[in-house]
């Protein structure tokens, strides 16, 4: 893509943004052309969210300019960006949970007001949902708070591509498939390709590198607030992308290690419709299948069955890593350290008083172990990027002495380098006798498990173990209820 006949839809030139001593952007220049999908990759804290905030008008750079269609825009903000057709799907979903989907559509498209606005808004969002996710089954008059996290993500994506008079020209997708299963992700990616082929522009941020490689026309790699590499997607491989981001590919580290757990005792189980659930000591058990088919409900039932109804136990039987961190994970007004230590207060307190030194030491240890990117654990947790917030939740769970760890899609928005490190920690702790029950929407993660339960229509439809844990068998069971 060149500028010989086209003008950049949006161009950021020499942008610098600092938050105290941290340089979030250090002289970034990025142009987005009509009819292209730009993949934006980098570790958590590389500057991706900051450049997105500049482009969508939410953040004014300390230095640098923003241009649109070849002209520098003097006062570029959210309203200007929206009027130019810039839309954003945030990693932290931004819909109002107490309003219906139709009412949320009205908020985005302000000019839909007046008599009969509900009917017009209903037509706008339903047309977009049908285009992006055919057969979605979502009722537009539903309250957003009643939707699953996957359905909320679907609505937010459809909202960004909706046209109510001001057509979307540039859609920024920040981890758009993090809560979608494989079939829904493919529907969305297919729509992105159609949108770009029709002349639209997309910035696609994802830690699922395969999605970037098959969807983007050009891939931009960021590191430490700078663009360190930029070339057509055909010139990249997963290996070269990881290298450019500054992480070492561990190749065989992703492979599942077959272990003999036949004699291990069952430590947690649950009955119900379909195949009964059980997990043994030291086992990594995966929950798979299409999103919204009962995996999260199973995790909640397991947690409730092993937890106290009233006073928390000093030595909990289970601990939980939430996937929807804003709803079920972080305490937004608390510091990073307090968010981390809340599950370990029994170990950190003496006569009911938390020992500050012990709390700080344990926090520093886990900050180092999984590279939580912050200068000070006393900072508010929302000062972290989404992926780093997820690291805090993961560290919170692993720092407890609970023998069973329940994980609800815990790697949403976490970079590939950190994923590799976390996989190693999970394997180490499983080898030492800890049990993991792991729901993931990423097939690669499910295939790392010792045994997998595949869910269909709210019940366990298939149980796969050892060499039978393959993508083909999981997909077959997801749609047919039995392994291929």
Number of C-alpha atoms within 10 A of each C-alpha: 13 8 10 6 6 12 17 18 22 26 21 22 17 16 23 22 23 15 9 7 7 13 16 23 27 18 17 19 18 18 16 22 23 21 21 24 28 26 25 24 27 28 24 27 22 22 25 26 19 22 25 20 17 21 27 25 20 16 16 20 20 11 14 15 20 25 18 18 15 14 13 15 13 9 11 20 17 18 13 14 19 20 12 18 20 25 26 24 22 18 22 14 18 13 22 14 15 12 16 19 28 24 22 23 27 21 14 17 19 9 12 19 13 7 8 9 15 17 11 16 24 18 15 22 26 20 15 19 24 14 17 24 22 13 9 14 10 17 13 20 13 14 17 22 15 13 17 14 20 18 19 21 25 23 28 24 26 24 24 23 25 24 16 19 10 14 17 22 21 32 23 23 23 23 20 24 28 24 27 22 19 16 13 20 19 15 14 21 20 14 16 24 20 14 21 20 14 12 14 22 26 29 22 23 28 25 25 20 19 11 17 23 20 12 21 25 20 22 26 23 21 25 21 19 24 21 22 14 13 18 13 15 20 12 12 16 13 14 14 14 22 21 13 20 21 14 18 14 17 12 9 8 13 16 13 17 13 12 11 10 12 7 8 13 11 13 16 19 13 14 10 11 9 13 16 14 16 14 21 21 21 25 26 24 25 27 26 31 31 22 24 20 18 20 26 23 13 21 20 14 12 18 19 12 15 15 16 12 9 6 7 11 11 13 13 18 18 22 23 24 25 23 24 18 18 16 11 11 18 22 18 15 11 15 18 28 22 22 23 29 24 15 22 21 18 19 17 19 14 10 7 9 10 15 14 10 10 13 20 16 11 16 23 16 13 19 20 10 14 19 16 24 17 17 9 11 19 13 15 17 24 17 14 19 23 20 22 26 26 26 27 27 23 23 23 23 24 23 18 20 18 18 20 29 24 23 23 23 21 23 25 25 29 24 23 22 21 21 18 17 15 19 15 14 15 17 21 13 17 18 15 11 16 22 27 26 24 24 26 28 24 19 16 14 20 26 24 23 25 22 21 27 27 29 28 24 14 16 19 26 22 23 22 21 16 17 11 16 22 20 13 12 16 29 21 17 25 23 16 13 19 17 20 12
